[in-house]
């Protein structure tokens, strides 16, 4: 490890400015799919990492700031430690300011967009893109995308209510969609 390390889960990268972490910790983070951006209005460079039943809030140098114990197997999205979207078996767990909401949904990716939650859920030959109310877990809108045997990765636009969703399908290539959230509606465009 040199002076800088790049950790590249999904489609984004985190640049480490300090070397206060050990190679062991960085290897464990690289092996996890549950490292997500956890920016809030006060802290834009925060990340959350689910590690053996504990969500760890990390700063830009991946130093632990705070923790929260959870009963989940995968962390999908976070706004600090106050709002977490997690998966356990076939349940989507939204632990927010209004309590905990559980939806029967085997989601594989999620992102907060304004006051909403955009999530994806695989089907047999397609993927569903869903707009959820994070306070109730209700599905407000959904769009089907032809993406067979794909895993979804969501990259949120830093300012606009927009996400890019990539659906890599192995040798069949990658389907990429731009998703705009307006009121209670999804507008999906092919890229």
Backbone as ProteinMPNN parsed JSONL, in Angstrom:
{"seq_chain_A": "XXXXXXXXXXXXXXXXXXXXXXXXXXXXXXXXXXXXXXXXXXXXXXXXXXXXXXXXXXXXXXXXXXXXXXXXXXXXXXXXXXXXXXXXXXXXXXXXXXXXXXXXXXXXXXXXXXXXXXXXXXXXXXXXXXXXXXXXXXXXXXXXXXXXXXXXXXXXXXXXXXXXXXXXXXXXXXXXXXXXXXXXXXXXXXX", "coords_chain_A": {"N_chain_A": [[0.851, -1.172, 0.0], [0.609, 2.086, -0.94], [0.874, 5.653, -0.594], [-1.693, 6.341, -1.158], [-4.84, 4.735, -1.506], [-7.196, 3.003, -3.432], [-10.512, 2.14, -3.08], [-12.861, 0.27, -4.59], [-15.838, -0.546, -4.615], [-18.739, -1.619, -6.356], [-19.813, 0.892, -8.604], [-18.347, 3.168, -7.963], [-15.749, 5.122, -6.397], [-13.637, 5.396, -3.536], [-11.374, 7.61, -2.225], [-8.581, 7.321, -0.268], [-7.14, 9.433, 2.039], [-5.484, 9.333, 4.189], [-3.3, 7.113, 5.992], [-4.253, 5.711, 8.197], [-5.518, 3.352, 8.566], [-5.281, -0.221, 8.603], [-3.77, -2.66, 6.353], [-5.192, -5.041, 6.641], [-7.818, -4.266, 7.417], [-8.58, -2.797, 5.152], [-8.588, -4.837, 3.233], [-10.68, -6.423, 4.192], [-12.824, -4.649, 3.837], [-12.782, -4.375, 1.059], [-13.643, -6.926, 0.365], [-16.305, -6.893, 1.035], [-19.684, -6.376, 0.01], [-21.199, -4.496, 1.086], [-20.485, -1.802, 1.489], [-21.362, 1.444, 1.409], [-22.202, 4.719, 0.157], [-22.834, 7.215, 2.562], [-23.733, 9.8, 2.836], [-24.766, 12.876, 4.313], [-26.603, 15.957, 4.849], [-24.922, 17.461, 6.439], [-22.474, 16.101, 6.359], [-20.779, 15.237, 3.66], [-18.942, 13.365, 2.879], [-19.165, 10.704, 3.934], [-19.336, 7.216, 4.744], [-20.894, 4.014, 4.932], [-20.622, 0.824, 6.396], [-21.464, -2.506, 6.557], [-20.713, -4.86, 8.895], [-20.626, -7.91, 10.145], [-23.186, -7.76, 11.545], [-23.102, -5.173, 12.532], [-23.408, -1.824, 11.659], [-21.072, 0.361, 10.528], [-20.208, 3.684, 10.653], [-18.219, 5.597, 8.588], [-15.56, 7.955, 8.041], [-14.062, 10.107, 5.491], [-11.484, 9.082, 5.379], [-11.919, 6.489, 5.963], [-12.095, 5.988, 8.677], [-13.572, 4.919, 11.666], [-16.529, 6.429, 12.837], [-18.973, 6.188, 14.175], [-21.273, 3.631, 15.391], [-23.89, 1.191, 14.731], [-25.956, -1.398, 15.773], [-27.468, -3.987, 13.889], [-29.933, -6.199, 12.414], [-29.315, -7.669, 9.823], [-28.302, -8.844, 6.554], [-27.192, -7.551, 4.447], [-26.206, -4.3, 3.51], [-27.785, -1.721, 1.821], [-28.292, 1.015, 1.314], [-27.684, 4.261, 2.791], [-28.156, 7.042, 4.981], [-26.191, 8.593, 6.816], [-26.254, 7.143, 10.075], [-28.832, 7.239, 10.787], [-30.785, 6.7, 8.863], [-31.221, 3.761, 7.295], [-31.062, 1.311, 4.742], [-31.612, -2.0, 4.35], [-31.04, -5.504, 3.687], [-32.448, -8.622, 4.486], [-32.66, -11.911, 3.981], [-35.531, -12.354, 2.102], [-36.525, -9.84, 2.594], [-36.879, -6.342, 2.664], [-35.503, -3.971, 4.653], [-36.199, -0.973, 6.135], [-34.812, 1.213, 8.104], [-35.576, 3.968, 9.617], [-36.147, 7.451, 10.449], [-38.738, 7.335, 11.268], [-39.134, 4.926, 12.537], [-39.036, 1.334, 11.97], [-39.504, -0.187, 8.875], [-40.672, -2.97, 7.146], [-40.545, -4.506, 4.085], [-41.803, -6.957, 1.851], [-39.629, -7.86, -0.215], [-37.114, -8.738, -2.349], [-34.698, -7.028, -2.668], [-31.846, -5.848, -4.526], [-30.323, -3.599, -4.804], [-30.226, -0.151, -3.774], [-31.076, 3.344, -3.299], [-31.227, 6.503, -1.725], [-33.224, 9.121, -2.857], [-33.883, 12.29, -2.772], [-36.814, 12.642, -0.933], [-37.485, 10.037, -1.3], [-37.083, 6.484, -2.007], [-35.2, 4.665, -4.232], [-35.214, 1.485, -5.519], [-34.038, -1.735, -6.629], [-35.16, -4.871, -7.874], [-34.618, -8.228, -8.619], [-36.138, -10.266, -11.153], [-37.474, -13.086, -12.974], [-36.748, -12.942, -15.801], [-36.227, -10.291, -15.931], [-35.641, -7.069, -14.395], [-36.955, -5.194, -11.731], [-37.459, -1.752, -11.305], [-38.038, 0.239, -8.642], [-39.97, 2.762, -7.026], [-40.076, 3.822, -3.836], [-41.829, 4.746, -0.84], [-40.049, 5.727, 1.837], [-40.998, 5.956, 4.429], [-43.198, 4.313, 4.73], [-42.83, 2.051, 3.18], [-44.342, 1.571, 0.965], [-44.92, 0.891, -2.492], [-44.633, 3.235, -4.917], [-44.286, 3.648, -7.632], [-43.282, 1.72, -10.495], [-40.995, 0.23, -12.839], [-40.289, -2.046, -15.403], [-37.31, -3.657, -16.472], [-35.592, -5.149, -19.1], [-33.414, -7.353, -18.234], [-31.69, -9.982, -17.914], [-30.622, -12.391, -15.521], [-29.069, -10.525, -14.033], [-27.147, -8.358, -11.903], [-27.786, -5.503, -9.942], [-26.492, -2.165, -9.852], [-26.389, 0.924, -8.33], [-25.805, 4.314, -8.967], [-25.876, 7.368, -7.547], [-26.836, 10.634, -8.538], [-25.07, 13.555, -7.563], [-26.511, 15.937, -7.03], [-28.955, 16.326, -8.535], [-32.278, 14.797, -8.664], [-31.718, 12.067, -9.582], [-30.64, 8.866, -10.719], [-28.179, 6.531, -11.909], [-28.484, 3.328, -13.152], [-26.889, 0.331, -13.37], [-26.954, -2.787, -14.999], [-25.216, -5.396, -15.099], [-24.755, -8.233, -17.151], [-23.052, -10.411, -17.461], [-21.616, -12.203, -20.123], [-23.468, -11.174, -21.859], [-23.379, -8.464, -21.856], [-23.999, -5.088, -20.607], [-26.797, -3.462, -19.31], [-27.823, -0.162, -19.075], [-29.517, 2.319, -17.309], [-30.94, 5.548, -17.02], [-32.517, 7.08, -14.372], [-34.981, 9.227, -13.443], [-36.482, 10.973, -10.783], [-39.547, 12.302, -10.201], [-41.888, 13.913, -8.353], [-44.181, 11.473, -7.558], [-43.26, 9.655, -9.42], [-41.401, 7.621, -11.693], [-39.082, 8.248, -14.253], [-37.691, 6.633, -16.836], [-34.818, 6.257, -18.789], [-33.083, 4.908, -21.569], [-29.608, 4.306, -21.816]], "CA_chain_A": [[0.0, 0.0, 0.0], [1.368, 3.328, -1.024], [0.296, 6.761, 0.153], [-3.129, 6.412, -1.443], [-5.452, 3.455, -1.839], [-8.527, 3.149, -4.004], [-11.465, 1.087, -2.769], [-13.821, 0.432, -5.675], [-17.016, -1.391, -4.664], [-19.748, -1.183, -7.311], [-19.374, 1.758, -9.693], [-17.744, 4.405, -7.467], [-14.47, 4.917, -5.713], [-13.349, 6.188, -2.354], [-9.938, 7.851, -2.145], [-8.115, 7.454, 1.102], [-6.127, 10.472, 2.155], [-4.548, 9.026, 5.265], [-3.003, 5.693, 6.115], [-4.489, 5.334, 9.58], [-6.1, 2.021, 8.618], [-4.319, -1.269, 8.29], [-4.111, -3.429, 5.153], [-6.206, -6.045, 6.984], [-9.125, -3.629, 7.374], [-8.915, -2.462, 3.772], [-8.918, -6.082, 2.539], [-12.017, -6.828, 4.618], [-13.781, -3.763, 3.19], [-12.824, -4.74, -0.353], [-14.381, -8.164, 0.222], [-17.705, -6.686, 1.372], [-20.519, -5.655, -0.934], [-22.047, -3.622, 1.882], [-19.908, -0.487, 1.705], [-22.186, 2.362, 0.629], [-22.118, 6.132, 0.505], [-23.769, 7.532, 3.642], [-23.674, 11.253, 2.951], [-25.883, 13.639, 4.869], [-26.448, 17.382, 4.548], [-23.784, 17.972, 7.199], [-21.239, 15.371, 6.045], [-20.908, 14.672, 2.325], [-17.932, 12.338, 2.627], [-19.339, 9.607, 4.885], [-19.614, 5.908, 4.175], [-21.374, 3.045, 5.903], [-20.128, -0.509, 6.102], [-22.055, -3.542, 7.393], [-19.705, -5.835, 9.269], [-21.052, -8.872, 11.159], [-24.295, -7.28, 12.352], [-22.89, -3.798, 12.975], [-23.154, -0.827, 10.62], [-20.036, 1.287, 10.974], [-20.155, 4.934, 9.912], [-16.815, 5.898, 8.335], [-15.289, 9.25, 7.428], [-13.399, 10.018, 4.186], [-10.296, 8.247, 5.534], [-12.429, 5.192, 6.41], [-11.974, 5.869, 10.125], [-14.885, 4.728, 12.274], [-17.069, 7.589, 13.521], [-20.038, 5.709, 15.048], [-21.766, 2.303, 15.014], [-25.272, 0.836, 15.039], [-26.199, -2.824, 15.606], [-28.632, -4.275, 13.048], [-30.161, -7.603, 12.084], [-29.402, -7.696, 8.362], [-27.182, -9.509, 5.895], [-26.6, -6.675, 3.434], [-26.549, -2.88, 3.575], [-28.006, -1.251, 0.45], [-28.222, 2.481, 1.241], [-27.622, 4.888, 4.112], [-27.982, 8.47, 5.225], [-25.619, 8.505, 8.154], [-26.763, 5.94, 10.732], [-30.246, 7.451, 11.112], [-31.626, 6.089, 7.838], [-30.526, 2.625, 6.689], [-31.839, 0.368, 3.951], [-30.872, -3.259, 4.443], [-31.729, -6.706, 3.23], [-32.313, -9.854, 5.24], [-33.421, -12.91, 3.221], [-36.361, -11.714, 1.078], [-37.159, -8.668, 3.195], [-36.202, -5.054, 2.601], [-35.685, -3.332, 5.942], [-35.93, 0.457, 6.096], [-34.717, 1.724, 9.472], [-35.498, 5.403, 9.423], [-36.516, 8.337, 11.539], [-40.095, 6.99, 11.681], [-39.177, 3.538, 12.965], [-38.555, 0.328, 11.039], [-40.497, -0.688, 7.933], [-40.21, -4.168, 6.459], [-41.291, -4.805, 2.87], [-41.467, -8.255, 1.281], [-38.984, -7.488, -1.473], [-35.723, -9.199, -2.409], [-33.983, -5.957, -3.368], [-30.4, -6.045, -4.646], [-29.661, -2.287, -4.779], [-31.137, 0.925, -3.364], [-30.477, 4.664, -3.093], [-32.135, 7.583, -1.347], [-33.305, 10.213, -3.827], [-34.81, 13.227, -2.137], [-37.594, 11.997, 0.117], [-37.898, 8.719, -1.78], [-36.089, 5.422, -2.098], [-35.207, 3.91, -5.482], [-34.675, 0.151, -5.275], [-34.174, -2.688, -7.734], [-35.431, -6.244, -7.445], [-34.551, -9.13, -9.776], [-37.215, -11.199, -11.47], [-37.006, -14.234, -13.752], [-36.045, -12.461, -16.997], [-36.158, -8.842, -15.895], [-35.397, -6.41, -13.116], [-37.904, -4.123, -11.445], [-36.985, -0.524, -10.681], [-39.168, 0.638, -7.808], [-39.94, 3.995, -6.249], [-40.709, 3.507, -2.558], [-41.928, 5.73, 0.221], [-39.265, 5.12, 2.914], [-41.714, 6.003, 5.706], [-44.21, 3.254, 4.799], [-42.451, 0.891, 2.377], [-45.27, 1.449, -0.159], [-44.407, 1.075, -3.85], [-45.331, 4.35, -5.551], [-44.182, 3.472, -9.082], [-42.288, 0.721, -10.872], [-40.715, 0.046, -14.262], [-39.578, -3.299, -15.672], [-36.171, -3.539, -17.376], [-35.175, -6.45, -19.618], [-32.033, -7.608, -17.806], [-31.726, -11.368, -17.428], [-29.498, -12.825, -14.673], [-28.235, -9.346, -13.781], [-27.063, -7.735, -10.584], [-27.957, -4.068, -10.152], [-25.627, -1.232, -9.142], [-26.971, 2.26, -8.446], [-24.952, 5.467, -8.711], [-26.746, 8.516, -7.359], [-26.333, 11.939, -8.944], [-24.821, 14.284, -6.314], [-27.408, 17.071, -6.808], [-30.267, 16.113, -9.142], [-33.003, 13.591, -8.241], [-31.433, 11.144, -10.683], [-29.674, 7.794, -10.492], [-27.844, 5.642, -13.011], [-28.535, 1.946, -12.701], [-26.219, -0.592, -14.274], [-27.35, -4.182, -14.859], [-24.28, -6.254, -15.819], [-25.326, -9.553, -17.421], [-22.001, -11.325, -17.905], [-21.228, -12.125, -21.531], [-24.502, -10.477, -22.62], [-23.167, -7.021, -21.782], [-24.57, -4.339, -19.496], [-27.901, -2.553, -19.578], [-27.711, 1.0, -18.203], [-30.689, 3.184, -17.363], [-31.007, 6.785, -16.231], [-33.817, 7.118, -13.715], [-35.288, 10.516, -12.834], [-37.597, 10.915, -9.85], [-40.336, 13.535, -10.168], [-43.084, 13.664, -7.538], [-44.31, 10.044, -7.241], [-43.124, 8.977, -10.701], [-40.083, 7.316, -12.262], [-38.896, 8.396, -15.685], [-36.536, 5.786, -17.121], [-34.285, 6.448, -20.125], [-32.005, 3.987, -21.905], [-28.338, 4.935, -22.183]], "C_chain_A": [[0.89, 1.226, 0.0], [0.711, 4.41, -0.184], [-1.207, 6.88, -0.055], [-3.611, 5.04, -1.879], [-6.803, 3.748, -2.448], [-9.346, 1.917, -3.636], [-12.598, 1.26, -3.757], [-14.964, -0.578, -5.618], [-18.017, -0.782, -5.625], [-19.128, -0.245, -8.343], [-18.734, 3.053, -9.211], [-16.499, 4.092, -6.675], [-14.347, 5.851, -4.523], [-11.841, 6.371, -2.3], [-9.556, 8.063, -0.69], [-7.004, 8.483, 1.155], [-5.124, 10.168, 3.252], [-4.349, 7.522, 5.345], [-3.185, 5.228, 7.558], [-5.174, 3.982, 9.705], [-5.05, 1.001, 8.223], [-4.708, -1.973, 7.003], [-5.178, -4.476, 5.431], [-7.617, -5.462, 6.884], [-9.514, -3.315, 5.94], [-9.23, -3.714, 2.965], [-10.307, -6.556, 2.923], [-13.069, -5.954, 3.955], [-13.9, -4.107, 1.71], [-13.649, -5.992, -0.571], [-15.863, -8.02, 0.498], [-18.433, -5.982, 0.239], [-21.358, -4.624, -0.209], [-21.355, -2.336, 2.297], [-20.669, 0.475, 0.803], [-21.91, 3.797, 1.047], [-23.179, 6.423, 1.549], [-23.775, 9.034, 3.908], [-24.939, 11.812, 3.589], [-25.651, 15.094, 4.51], [-25.221, 17.96, 5.249], [-22.452, 17.349, 6.813], [-21.382, 14.671, 4.696], [-19.957, 13.512, 2.066], [-17.985, 11.228, 3.675], [-19.683, 8.333, 4.134], [-20.098, 4.996, 5.284], [-20.972, 1.658, 5.43], [-20.778, -1.483, 7.076], [-21.021, -4.623, 7.629], [-20.227, -6.674, 10.432], [-22.105, -8.308, 12.106], [-24.15, -5.872, 12.897], [-22.646, -2.908, 11.759], [-22.179, 0.178, 11.213], [-20.061, 2.515, 10.06], [-18.697, 5.341, 9.818], [-16.676, 7.298, 7.743], [-14.546, 9.038, 6.111], [-12.143, 9.166, 4.24], [-10.629, 6.84, 5.973], [-12.126, 4.921, 7.882], [-13.379, 5.79, 10.707], [-15.294, 5.958, 13.079], [-18.123, 7.163, 14.549], [-20.481, 4.33, 14.563], [-23.236, 2.167, 15.374], [-25.44, -0.655, 14.782], [-27.495, -3.035, 14.842], [-28.755, -5.778, 12.852], [-30.388, -7.693, 10.576], [-28.185, -8.399, 7.8], [-26.511, -8.634, 4.858], [-27.109, -5.257, 3.611], [-26.658, -2.368, 2.146], [-27.87, 0.261, 0.304], [-28.213, 3.04, 2.656], [-27.577, 6.394, 3.985], [-27.489, 8.558, 6.657], [-26.011, 7.18, 8.768], [-28.243, 6.058, 11.059], [-31.188, 6.797, 10.123], [-30.816, 5.021, 7.111], [-31.505, 1.785, 5.89], [-31.007, -0.896, 3.865], [-31.715, -4.398, 3.907], [-31.424, -7.848, 4.188], [-33.24, -10.863, 4.573], [-34.21, -12.204, 2.118], [-37.111, -10.513, 1.619], [-36.265, -7.443, 3.029], [-36.527, -4.331, 3.9], [-35.276, -1.868, 5.821], [-35.975, 0.947, 7.537], [-34.503, 3.219, 9.372], [-35.9, 6.181, 10.648], [-37.904, 8.011, 12.087], [-40.216, 5.547, 12.15], [-38.65, 2.613, 11.89], [-39.714, -0.179, 10.201], [-39.894, -1.904, 7.25], [-41.124, -4.418, 5.267], [-40.85, -6.17, 2.351], [-40.937, -7.997, -0.127], [-37.525, -7.919, -1.418], [-34.91, -8.199, -3.22], [-32.496, -6.262, -3.428], [-29.627, -4.734, -4.699], [-30.696, -1.25, -4.371], [-30.357, 2.22, -3.214], [-31.567, 5.63, -2.666], [-32.058, 8.661, -2.413], [-34.353, 11.181, -3.299], [-35.505, 12.54, -0.978], [-38.043, 10.602, -0.237], [-36.743, 7.728, -1.711], [-36.267, 4.744, -3.446], [-34.54, 2.583, -5.186], [-34.853, -0.7, -6.519], [-34.388, -4.077, -7.153], [-35.42, -7.145, -8.664], [-35.799, -9.988, -9.903], [-36.632, -12.353, -12.262], [-36.174, -13.783, -14.95], [-35.858, -10.951, -17.003], [-35.81, -8.378, -14.493], [-36.483, -5.36, -12.943], [-37.149, -2.951, -10.834], [-38.192, 0.036, -9.95], [-38.924, 1.979, -7.144], [-40.735, 3.718, -4.985], [-40.798, 4.73, -1.669], [-41.178, 5.143, 1.413], [-39.954, 5.15, 4.273], [-42.674, 4.831, 5.869], [-43.795, 1.97, 4.097], [-43.353, 0.679, 1.177], [-44.558, 1.683, -1.485], [-45.258, 2.135, -4.526], [-45.342, 4.229, -7.063], [-43.165, 2.372, -9.342], [-42.201, 0.609, -12.378], [-39.941, -1.253, -14.401], [-38.481, -3.039, -16.7], [-35.776, -4.945, -17.799], [-33.694, -6.646, -19.314], [-32.01, -8.982, -17.137], [-30.455, -11.717, -16.655], [-28.533, -11.686, -14.368], [-28.208, -9.024, -12.296], [-27.136, -6.235, -10.828], [-26.979, -3.274, -9.296], [-26.143, 0.172, -9.405], [-25.922, 3.312, -8.1], [-25.853, 6.69, -8.68], [-26.07, 9.792, -7.853], [-26.164, 12.782, -7.677], [-25.818, 15.404, -6.022], [-28.828, 16.775, -7.293], [-30.945, 14.857, -8.6], [-32.931, 12.507, -9.322], [-30.459, 10.079, -10.215], [-29.372, 7.121, -11.83], [-27.843, 4.239, -12.439], [-27.91, 1.081, -13.783], [-26.671, -2.01, -13.938], [-26.374, -5.044, -15.655], [-24.84, -7.673, -15.927], [-24.274, -10.522, -17.943], [-21.668, -11.118, -19.363], [-22.259, -11.419, -22.394], [-24.399, -8.965, -22.541], [-23.835, -6.402, -20.569], [-25.688, -3.446, -20.005], [-27.771, -1.406, -18.58], [-28.923, 1.894, -18.415], [-30.47, 4.424, -16.502], [-32.417, 6.835, -15.67], [-33.962, 8.473, -13.029], [-36.524, 10.359, -11.956], [-38.266, 12.279, -9.829], [-41.643, 13.222, -9.47], [-43.126, 12.177, -7.188], [-44.084, 9.179, -8.473], [-41.662, 8.764, -11.072], [-40.109, 7.587, -13.753], [-37.597, 7.691, -16.023], [-36.133, 5.973, -18.575], [-33.156, 5.451, -20.349], [-30.755, 4.773, -22.276], [-27.584, 4.012, -23.11]], "O_chain_A": [[1.792, 1.374, 0.825], [0.066, 4.117, 0.823], [-1.912, 7.453, 0.776], [-2.889, 4.285, -2.532], [-7.489, 4.67, -2.006], [-8.913, 0.786, -3.858], [-13.244, 2.308, -3.764], [-15.055, -1.416, -6.515], [-18.136, 0.44, -5.704], [-18.065, -0.53, -8.894], [-18.592, 3.977, -10.012], [-16.232, 2.942, -6.328], [-14.89, 6.956, -4.519], [-11.101, 5.388, -2.326], [-10.143, 8.883, 0.015], [-6.038, 8.405, 0.396], [-4.015, 10.702, 3.236], [-5.154, 6.754, 4.818], [-2.382, 4.454, 8.079], [-5.393, 3.502, 10.817], [-4.052, 1.333, 7.584], [-5.865, -1.896, 6.591], [-5.989, -4.774, 4.554], [-8.511, -6.098, 6.326], [-10.658, -3.541, 5.548], [-10.079, -3.655, 2.076], [-11.046, -7.046, 2.069], [-14.112, -6.463, 3.545], [-15.005, -4.129, 1.166], [-14.304, -6.113, -1.606], [-16.622, -8.948, 0.22], [-17.876, -5.101, -0.416], [-22.161, -3.937, -0.841], [-21.63, -1.827, 3.384], [-20.631, 0.347, -0.421], [-21.44, 4.053, 2.156], [-24.304, 5.935, 1.443], [-23.816, 9.477, 5.056], [-26.034, 11.276, 3.416], [-24.619, 15.435, 3.93], [-24.558, 18.848, 4.713], [-21.41, 17.995, 6.927], [-22.031, 13.63, 4.601], [-20.157, 12.752, 1.119], [-16.955, 10.857, 4.24], [-20.244, 8.366, 3.039], [-19.749, 5.189, 6.449], [-20.979, 1.358, 4.236], [-20.66, -1.314, 8.29], [-20.513, -5.229, 6.686], [-20.266, -6.208, 11.571], [-21.944, -8.368, 13.325], [-25.004, -5.421, 13.66], [-21.784, -3.2, 10.931], [-22.432, 0.767, 12.263], [-19.947, 2.393, 8.84], [-18.006, 5.425, 10.833], [-17.563, 7.77, 7.032], [-14.413, 7.9, 5.659], [-11.768, 8.575, 3.226], [-9.734, 6.069, 6.32], [-11.926, 3.775, 8.285], [-14.273, 6.52, 10.28], [-14.524, 6.468, 13.892], [-18.169, 7.701, 15.656], [-20.118, 3.905, 13.466], [-23.764, 2.911, 16.201], [-25.108, -1.136, 13.699], [-28.495, -2.365, 15.097], [-27.811, -6.531, 13.092], [-31.527, -7.783, 10.118], [-27.165, -8.538, 8.474], [-25.394, -8.922, 4.428], [-28.3, -5.038, 3.836], [-25.74, -2.552, 1.346], [-27.385, 0.739, -0.721], [-28.668, 2.391, 3.598], [-27.04, 6.946, 3.024], [-28.283, 8.594, 7.597], [-26.097, 6.179, 8.057], [-28.852, 5.107, 11.55], [-32.282, 6.377, 10.5], [-29.854, 5.326, 6.406], [-32.642, 1.573, 6.311], [-29.873, -0.889, 3.387], [-32.923, -4.274, 3.703], [-30.291, -8.016, 4.64], [-34.46, -10.699, 4.594], [-33.617, -11.523, 1.281], [-38.208, -10.2, 1.157], [-35.052, -7.509, 3.23], [-37.696, -4.105, 4.211], [-34.143, -1.562, 5.449], [-37.051, 1.079, 8.121], [-33.402, 3.687, 9.082], [-35.984, 5.637, 11.749], [-38.223, 8.36, 13.224], [-41.319, 5.0, 12.156], [-37.91, 3.038, 11.003], [-40.765, -0.551, 10.724], [-38.739, -1.874, 6.824], [-42.34, -4.529, 5.425], [-39.667, -6.504, 2.402], [-41.696, -7.927, -1.094], [-36.786, -7.501, -0.527], [-34.483, -8.499, -4.335], [-31.94, -6.857, -2.505], [-28.398, -4.746, -4.645], [-31.893, -1.436, -4.59], [-29.14, 2.209, -3.028], [-32.687, 5.587, -3.174], [-30.972, 9.068, -2.825], [-35.554, 10.922, -3.374], [-34.854, 11.924, -0.134], [-38.893, 10.033, 0.447], [-35.603, 8.078, -1.403], [-37.366, 4.295, -3.772], [-33.426, 2.549, -4.662], [-35.71, -0.423, -7.358], [-33.869, -4.413, -6.088], [-36.121, -6.877, -9.639], [-36.422, -10.379, -8.916], [-35.422, -12.578, -12.229], [-35.024, -14.195, -15.098], [-35.377, -10.393, -17.99], [-35.699, -9.164, -13.552], [-36.883, -4.712, -13.91], [-36.306, -3.132, -9.956], [-39.238, 0.28, -10.552], [-37.802, 2.291, -6.748], [-41.926, 3.415, -5.049], [-39.96, 5.63, -1.732], [-41.627, 4.138, 1.964], [-39.536, 4.436, 5.185], [-42.945, 4.394, 6.988], [-44.347, 0.907, 4.383], [-43.168, -0.285, 0.434], [-43.702, 2.561, -1.594], [-46.465, 1.957, -4.691], [-46.296, 4.656, -7.713], [-42.291, 2.117, -8.514], [-43.168, 0.85, -13.101], [-39.04, -1.531, -13.61], [-38.68, -2.306, -17.668], [-35.639, -5.834, -16.958], [-32.83, -6.163, -20.047], [-32.278, -9.112, -15.942], [-29.349, -11.382, -17.079], [-27.317, -11.864, -14.437], [-29.118, -9.37, -11.543], [-26.6, -5.746, -11.823], [-26.675, -3.654, -8.165], [-26.316, 0.571, -10.556], [-25.241, 3.217, -7.079], [-26.514, 7.01, -9.669], [-24.881, 10.006, -7.618], [-27.024, 12.736, -6.798], [-25.963, 15.791, -4.863], [-29.79, 16.953, -6.547], [-30.265, 13.945, -8.128], [-33.944, 12.097, -9.889], [-29.563, 10.35, -9.416], [-30.186, 7.136, -12.753], [-27.275, 3.989, -11.376], [-28.331, 1.091, -14.94], [-26.763, -2.393, -12.771], [-26.676, -5.397, -16.795], [-25.329, -8.242, -14.951], [-24.578, -11.368, -18.784], [-21.458, -9.986, -19.801], [-21.972, -11.09, -23.545], [-25.238, -8.256, -23.097], [-24.195, -7.099, -19.621], [-25.536, -2.757, -21.013], [-27.624, -1.639, -17.381], [-29.307, 2.188, -19.547], [-29.899, 4.358, -15.414], [-33.393, 6.656, -16.398], [-33.175, 8.826, -12.151], [-37.49, 9.697, -12.336], [-37.644, 13.285, -9.487], [-42.416, 12.379, -9.924], [-42.185, 11.671, -6.575], [-44.647, 8.089, -8.574], [-40.804, 9.606, -10.804], [-41.052, 7.199, -14.441], [-36.528, 8.089, -15.56], [-36.96, 5.868, -19.482], [-32.37, 5.176, -19.442], [-30.835, 5.787, -22.97], [-26.481, 4.341, -23.548]]}, "name": "protein", "num_of_chains": 1, "seq": "XXXXXXXXXXXXXXXXXXXXXXXXXXXXXXXXXXXXXXXXXXXXXXXXXXXXXXXXXXXXXXXXXXXXXXXXXXXXXXXXXXXXXXXXXXXXXXXXXXXXXXXXXXXXXXXXXXXXXXXXXXXXXXXXXXXXXXXXXXXXXXXXXXXXXXXXXXXXXXXXXXXXXXXXXXXXXXXXXXXXXXXXXXXXXXX"}
